[in-house]
Amino acid sequence: MRRVLCAAASVAACLTVAAGAAPAVHRTFVLGRSVLGRPIVGVEVGDPNATRRVAVICCIHGNEDAGLAVVRKLEQSKPPPGVALWLVEDANPDGVAAGLRVNAHGVDLNRNFPWHWHRYGKPGWRHYAGPAPLSEPESRALASFLLRVRPQVVIWYHQAFGKLAAPEAARHAAAVVALAGHPAPRRLLSATGCPPPVTPPREHLITRPRWLSGVLITEYYPAPESWFAGRLVKARGLPGRHRLDWLYSARGLAMQGEGIGADGRFYHFAGPYSLTWHNAGGGPTLPCRRAPGAWSNGRPSRIGTPSKARFAPGKSLPLTYWHDVAVDPRLIPHGSSVFVRAYCDTPSHGWFVAADTGGAIIGPHLDVFRAPPAVPWSGNLRRDQRIYVVPPGFARPASLRC
């Protein structure tokens, strides 16, 4: 038997060279279950005490199952001592069974993880991000698995275009694919560029008072500075010093538009709105105009040129907690009154005004403007709600109350 020593920077290359080493363990385990109760099965192959761990995950999109052959071949491979493969054949078993990209809730699991998650689309859209990060049992199982194992390399096996995304990761992936006895793609695709244009489904504007069913209800609020821990810095247009990440990160003022300072006052981003965003790796990324919610080079992390950003005291819009909601104006006219019985126990007593909108508010979806919750980044999520819409020019029915 050959003894192969691996350098941490060359895990995949080492795997390829060491195809002749004997596996120390071959263990099957269950990560969790899908929406419909199907098991999500994993296999550990190699040294159980390995410090170099590689995770390979297939079929997060149920209609991209060609990677199954690769993962199954890797299950029979022989990693070198000190290296372990953690393999997941089928991350979306309900989607694979139905031949669909999404899971049984209609969620694109690839867009349901917490890192820079944002609302995008609605059930039925192929890129629907779900009502909240980790809202799906499959994504929760995978997140828990990866946090437990903490692999140095993670390969998500997709099928489209016959290419591998991100050149650095692709070099590792190509070697692992070679270990399985499959030819690597001829072209490595950089993880840049926008997805194909997305055409929102047609909506019919509500012109008379009526009930609307199947509504998704989410909540939003200004981000308090107290939720951030960055160093204190000066910022153009603001008195005193404020948390760096509250000002310039994708969860702070620059992206969210407004927030509440440590002094309890409202502040908002005042431009310029042409500033470039950078992803977590420091590369520039731009919003995709024809694919709402998508970015050209990964999700944004922070403003690229903080020194140019301006801020100002006060709110960006004259919205009131528990009074105003964001809507899709193609469906619910701006200024409409909206009754939501699920909110009878709030200061709104169930009635709201359609006063805001957003690129991720599409179709039958309400986003309730509320006070920041006691638990940071939390909030209520309600599916399949029935609401009553009263367009401008009509009176609220006196009989409809909590």
C-alpha positions as CSV (number, residue, x, y, z in Angstrom):
1,M,0.0,0.0,0.0
2,R,1.3,3.5,-0.9
3,R,1.5,6.0,1.9
4,V,0.5,9.5,0.7
5,L,0.9,12.7,2.7
6,C,-1.5,15.5,1.8
7,A,-0.8,19.2,2.0
8,A,-3.9,21.2,3.2
9,A,-3.7,23.4,0.1
10,S,-3.9,20.5,-2.3
11,V,-6.7,18.2,-1.0
12,A,-8.2,17.4,-4.3
13,A,-4.9,16.7,-6.1
14,C,-3.9,14.4,-3.2
15,L,-7.2,12.5,-3.5
16,T,-6.4,11.8,-7.2
17,V,-2.9,10.5,-6.5
18,A,-4.0,8.4,-3.6
19,A,-6.7,6.3,-5.3
20,G,-5.0,3.2,-4.2
21,A,-5.2,3.7,-0.5
22,A,-7.7,1.6,1.5
23,P,-10.7,3.3,3.2
24,A,-10.6,3.2,7.0
25,V,-14.4,3.6,7.3
26,H,-17.6,3.4,5.2
27,R,-20.4,4.7,7.4
28,T,-24.0,5.5,6.3
29,F,-26.0,8.0,8.3
30,V,-29.2,10.1,7.9
31,L,-28.9,13.9,7.9
32,G,-32.6,14.6,8.2
33,R,-35.8,14.1,6.3
34,S,-37.5,16.0,3.4
35,V,-40.9,17.8,3.4
36,L,-42.6,14.5,2.5
37,G,-40.6,12.4,5.0
38,R,-38.0,10.9,2.7
39,P,-34.6,10.3,4.3
40,I,-31.6,12.5,3.3
41,V,-28.7,9.9,3.5
42,G,-25.0,10.6,3.8
43,V,-22.0,8.4,3.5
44,E,-18.6,8.9,5.2
45,V,-15.7,7.3,3.4
46,G,-12.1,7.4,4.7
47,D,-10.2,8.2,7.9
48,P,-12.8,8.8,10.7
49,N,-10.2,11.1,12.4
50,A,-9.3,13.0,9.3
51,T,-8.4,16.7,9.6
52,R,-8.9,17.1,5.8
53,R,-12.5,16.7,5.0
54,V,-14.2,17.0,1.6
55,A,-18.0,17.2,1.2
56,V,-19.7,16.4,-2.1
57,I,-23.4,17.0,-2.4
58,C,-25.7,16.1,-5.2
59,C,-29.2,16.9,-6.3
60,I,-30.0,20.0,-4.4
61,H,-32.0,20.7,-7.6
62,G,-34.1,17.6,-8.1
63,N,-34.0,17.8,-11.9
64,E,-30.1,17.8,-11.9
65,D,-29.4,14.3,-10.9
66,A,-26.5,13.3,-13.2
67,G,-24.1,13.9,-10.3
68,L,-25.6,10.8,-8.6
69,A,-23.2,8.6,-10.7
70,V,-20.2,10.7,-9.5
71,V,-21.2,10.5,-5.8
72,R,-21.9,6.8,-6.0
73,K,-18.6,6.1,-7.5
74,L,-16.9,8.2,-4.8
75,E,-18.6,6.0,-2.2
76,Q,-16.5,3.2,-3.6
77,S,-13.3,5.2,-3.7
78,K,-10.2,4.9,-1.6
79,P,-9.2,8.2,0.0
80,P,-5.6,8.5,1.5
81,P,-5.0,8.4,5.3
82,G,-5.9,11.6,6.9
83,V,-8.6,12.4,4.3
84,A,-12.4,11.8,4.6
85,L,-15.1,12.2,2.0
86,W,-18.5,13.1,3.3
87,L,-21.0,12.3,0.5
88,V,-24.7,13.2,0.1
89,E,-26.3,11.4,-2.9
90,D,-29.6,13.2,-2.8
91,A,-30.1,16.5,-1.0
92,N,-33.6,17.0,-2.4
93,P,-35.3,13.6,-2.5
94,D,-38.8,15.0,-3.1
95,G,-37.6,17.0,-6.0
96,V,-35.7,14.1,-7.5
97,A,-38.8,11.9,-7.2
98,A,-41.0,14.5,-8.9
99,G,-38.3,15.5,-11.5
100,L,-38.5,19.1,-10.2
101,R,-35.8,21.7,-9.4
102,V,-37.6,22.7,-6.2
103,N,-38.6,20.8,-3.0
104,A,-42.2,19.8,-2.1
105,H,-42.9,23.3,-0.8
106,G,-41.8,24.8,-4.2
107,V,-38.6,26.3,-2.7
108,D,-35.3,26.4,-4.5
109,L,-33.1,24.9,-1.7
110,N,-30.0,26.4,-3.2
111,R,-31.4,29.9,-2.4
112,N,-32.7,29.0,1.1
113,F,-29.5,29.2,3.1
114,P,-28.9,32.2,5.6
115,W,-25.8,33.8,3.9
116,H,-27.3,37.1,2.5
117,W,-30.7,35.4,2.1
118,H,-33.4,37.8,0.9
119,R,-37.0,37.4,-0.2
120,Y,-37.2,36.4,-3.8
121,G,-40.1,35.1,-5.9
122,K,-43.0,33.1,-4.7
123,P,-44.1,29.4,-4.7
124,G,-44.2,28.2,-8.3
125,W,-41.1,30.2,-9.3
126,R,-38.1,28.0,-10.1
127,H,-35.8,30.4,-8.1
128,Y,-38.2,31.0,-5.2
129,A,-35.9,31.5,-2.1
130,G,-38.6,30.5,0.4
131,P,-40.4,32.5,3.0
132,A,-37.3,32.7,5.4
133,P,-33.7,31.4,5.5
134,L,-33.6,27.7,6.4
135,S,-37.4,27.5,6.2
136,E,-37.1,24.0,4.7
137,P,-36.2,20.8,6.4
138,E,-33.7,19.8,3.7
139,S,-31.7,23.1,4.0
140,R,-31.8,22.8,7.8
141,A,-30.4,19.3,7.6
142,L,-27.6,20.3,5.2
143,A,-26.7,23.4,7.2
144,S,-26.5,21.3,10.4
145,F,-24.4,18.7,8.6
146,L,-21.9,21.2,7.2
147,L,-21.6,23.0,10.6
148,R,-20.9,19.7,12.3
149,V,-18.4,18.3,9.8
150,R,-16.8,21.7,8.8
151,P,-15.2,20.4,5.6
152,Q,-12.3,22.3,4.0
153,V,-13.8,21.8,0.5
154,V,-17.5,21.6,-0.4
155,I,-18.6,20.6,-3.9
156,W,-22.3,21.1,-4.9
157,Y,-22.8,19.0,-8.0
158,H,-24.9,20.8,-10.5
159,Q,-25.7,19.8,-14.1
160,A,-26.4,22.8,-16.3
161,F,-24.1,23.8,-19.1
162,G,-21.5,21.0,-18.6
163,K,-19.3,23.4,-16.6
164,L,-18.0,23.9,-13.0
165,A,-18.6,27.2,-11.2
166,A,-15.8,29.3,-9.7
167,P,-12.3,28.5,-11.0
168,E,-10.6,28.0,-7.6
169,A,-13.3,25.5,-6.4
170,A,-13.4,23.9,-9.9
171,R,-9.8,22.8,-9.7
172,H,-10.6,20.8,-6.6
173,A,-13.8,19.6,-8.0
174,A,-12.2,18.4,-11.2
175,A,-9.8,16.3,-9.3
176,V,-12.5,14.7,-7.2
177,V,-14.5,14.0,-10.4
178,A,-11.4,12.4,-11.9
179,L,-11.0,10.2,-8.8
180,A,-14.5,8.9,-9.5
181,G,-13.5,7.9,-13.0
182,H,-15.5,10.6,-14.8
183,P,-14.0,13.1,-17.3
184,A,-13.8,16.7,-16.0
185,P,-15.7,19.4,-17.9
186,R,-13.7,21.0,-20.7
187,R,-14.5,24.5,-19.6
188,L,-14.4,26.0,-16.1
189,L,-17.1,28.6,-15.7
190,S,-16.3,31.6,-13.5
191,A,-19.0,32.4,-11.0
192,T,-19.9,35.7,-12.6
193,G,-22.6,36.9,-14.8
194,C,-26.4,37.1,-14.4
195,P,-28.8,34.2,-14.8
196,P,-31.3,34.1,-17.6
197,P,-33.9,36.9,-17.5
198,V,-36.9,36.2,-15.3
199,T,-40.3,37.2,-16.4
200,P,-42.7,37.6,-13.4
201,P,-46.1,35.9,-13.8
202,R,-48.9,38.2,-14.9
203,E,-51.0,39.7,-12.1
204,H,-54.5,41.1,-12.5
205,L,-54.8,44.5,-10.6
206,I,-57.5,44.4,-8.0
207,T,-60.0,47.2,-8.8
208,R,-62.9,46.3,-6.5
209,P,-63.0,45.2,-2.8
210,R,-62.5,41.4,-2.6
211,W,-61.0,38.6,-0.7
212,L,-57.6,37.3,-1.8
213,S,-56.4,33.8,-0.8
214,G,-53.1,32.0,-0.7
215,V,-51.2,35.1,0.5
216,L,-47.7,34.9,1.9
217,I,-47.1,37.3,4.8
218,T,-43.6,38.3,6.0
219,E,-42.3,41.2,8.1
220,Y,-39.6,43.8,7.9
221,Y,-38.2,46.5,10.1
222,P,-35.3,49.0,10.4
223,A,-32.2,47.3,11.6
224,P,-31.1,48.6,15.1
225,E,-27.4,49.5,15.4
226,S,-27.4,47.5,18.7
227,W,-27.5,44.3,16.6
228,F,-24.1,45.0,15.1
229,A,-20.6,44.7,16.6
230,G,-18.3,46.4,14.2
231,R,-15.8,49.1,15.3
232,L,-17.1,52.7,15.7
233,V,-16.4,55.0,12.8
234,K,-17.4,58.4,11.6
235,A,-19.8,58.6,8.6
236,R,-20.7,61.4,6.2
237,G,-23.9,63.1,7.2
238,L,-24.2,61.5,10.7
239,P,-23.3,62.9,14.1
240,G,-20.9,61.0,16.3
241,R,-19.6,57.5,15.5
242,H,-21.5,54.4,14.4
243,R,-20.9,50.7,13.9
244,L,-19.0,50.0,10.7
245,D,-21.1,47.0,9.7
246,W,-24.4,48.8,10.5
247,L,-23.4,51.5,8.1
248,Y,-21.9,49.6,5.1
249,S,-22.8,45.9,5.2
250,A,-25.6,44.3,3.3
251,R,-27.7,44.0,6.5
252,G,-27.1,47.7,7.4
253,L,-28.2,51.1,6.2
254,A,-26.5,51.0,2.8
255,M,-28.6,48.0,1.7
256,Q,-31.7,48.2,3.9
257,G,-32.2,51.9,3.5
258,E,-32.8,52.9,7.1
259,G,-32.1,51.8,10.6
260,I,-32.2,52.9,14.3
261,G,-29.0,54.2,15.8
262,A,-27.6,53.5,19.2
263,D,-29.2,56.8,20.3
264,G,-32.7,55.5,19.4
265,R,-33.1,57.8,16.4
266,F,-33.8,56.9,12.8
267,Y,-31.1,57.3,10.1
268,H,-31.1,56.4,6.4
269,F,-28.8,55.9,3.5
270,A,-28.7,59.0,1.2
271,G,-26.7,57.8,-1.8
272,P,-25.1,57.8,-4.2
273,Y,-27.1,54.8,-5.4
274,S,-24.6,53.9,-8.0
275,L,-22.0,52.7,-5.6
276,T,-20.5,49.2,-6.3
277,W,-21.1,46.4,-3.9
278,H,-18.4,43.7,-3.1
279,N,-19.0,40.1,-2.3
280,A,-17.6,38.2,0.7
281,G,-14.4,37.6,-1.3
282,G,-13.9,41.3,-2.0
283,G,-14.8,41.1,-5.7
284,P,-17.3,43.5,-7.2
285,T,-20.9,42.4,-7.8
286,L,-23.8,44.1,-9.4
287,P,-27.6,43.6,-9.2
288,C,-29.0,41.8,-12.3
289,R,-31.6,44.1,-13.7
290,R,-33.5,41.5,-15.7
291,A,-33.4,38.9,-12.9
292,P,-34.6,40.5,-9.7
293,G,-32.8,39.4,-6.6
294,A,-29.8,37.9,-8.5
295,W,-26.3,39.4,-8.5
296,S,-23.6,39.2,-11.1
297,N,-20.8,37.9,-8.9
298,G,-22.4,36.4,-5.8
299,R,-24.4,38.0,-3.0
300,P,-23.3,41.4,-1.8
301,S,-21.5,41.7,1.5
302,R,-20.4,45.4,1.8
303,I,-20.2,48.7,0.0
304,G,-17.0,48.8,-2.2
305,T,-16.2,52.5,-1.5
306,P,-17.5,53.4,2.0
307,S,-15.9,56.8,1.9
308,K,-18.4,57.9,-0.9
309,A,-21.5,56.8,1.0
310,R,-23.7,59.5,2.5
311,F,-26.3,59.2,5.3
312,A,-28.9,61.5,6.8
313,P,-31.0,61.6,10.0
314,G,-34.7,60.6,9.8
315,K,-36.6,57.9,7.9
316,S,-36.3,57.2,4.2
317,L,-40.1,56.8,3.9
318,P,-42.9,58.0,6.2
319,L,-43.9,54.5,7.2
320,T,-45.6,53.6,10.6
321,Y,-45.1,50.4,12.5
322,W,-48.1,48.0,12.3
323,H,-49.9,50.4,9.9
324,D,-48.1,50.0,6.5
325,V,-47.4,47.1,4.3
326,A,-45.3,46.5,1.2
327,V,-47.2,45.0,-1.8
328,D,-46.8,44.1,-5.4
329,P,-48.5,47.1,-7.1
330,R,-49.3,45.0,-10.1
331,L,-51.8,43.2,-7.9
332,I,-52.7,45.5,-5.0
333,P,-52.9,49.2,-5.8
334,H,-50.8,51.7,-3.8
335,G,-53.0,53.2,-1.1
336,S,-55.3,50.2,-0.7
337,S,-56.6,49.2,2.7
338,V,-55.8,45.6,3.5
339,F,-57.4,43.5,6.3
340,V,-55.4,40.6,7.8
341,R,-57.2,38.8,10.5
342,A,-54.0,37.2,11.8
343,Y,-52.9,40.7,12.9
344,C,-55.9,41.5,15.1
345,D,-53.8,41.4,18.2
346,T,-51.4,44.1,17.0
347,P,-51.8,47.9,17.1
348,S,-53.2,47.7,13.5
349,H,-56.3,45.7,14.7
350,G,-56.0,43.9,11.4
351,W,-56.1,46.8,9.0
352,F,-53.1,48.0,7.0
353,V,-52.4,50.5,4.2
354,A,-50.4,49.5,1.0
355,A,-47.7,52.1,1.3
356,D,-44.5,50.5,0.1
357,T,-43.2,48.0,-2.4
358,G,-40.0,46.0,-3.1
359,G,-38.3,44.0,-5.8
360,A,-38.9,40.8,-3.9
361,I,-42.5,41.5,-3.2
362,I,-44.1,39.6,-6.1
363,G,-47.8,38.6,-6.5
364,P,-49.8,37.6,-3.4
365,H,-47.2,38.6,-0.8
366,L,-47.5,41.2,2.0
367,D,-44.5,42.5,3.9
368,V,-45.7,44.0,7.2
369,F,-43.7,47.0,8.5
370,R,-43.2,46.4,12.2
371,A,-41.1,47.4,15.2
372,P,-37.8,45.4,15.5
373,P,-38.4,42.2,17.4
374,A,-36.7,41.3,20.6
375,V,-34.8,38.5,18.9
376,P,-32.5,39.9,16.2
377,W,-33.4,39.0,12.6
378,S,-36.5,37.1,13.6
379,G,-40.1,37.8,12.7
380,N,-43.4,36.0,11.9
381,L,-44.0,34.1,8.7
382,R,-47.5,33.2,7.6
383,R,-48.4,31.1,4.6
384,D,-51.7,30.6,2.8
385,Q,-53.4,33.6,4.4
386,R,-56.8,35.1,3.3
387,I,-56.8,38.9,3.2
388,Y,-59.4,41.5,2.2
389,V,-58.3,44.2,-0.2
390,V,-60.1,47.6,-0.5
391,P,-58.7,49.6,-3.4
392,P,-58.5,53.4,-3.2
393,G,-61.9,55.1,-3.7
394,F,-63.8,52.4,-1.7
395,A,-64.7,52.5,2.0
396,R,-63.6,49.9,4.4
397,P,-66.7,47.7,5.2
398,A,-67.9,48.4,8.8
399,S,-68.8,44.7,9.2
400,L,-65.2,43.6,8.8
401,R,-63.4,44.0,12.0
402,C,-61.6,41.9,14.7
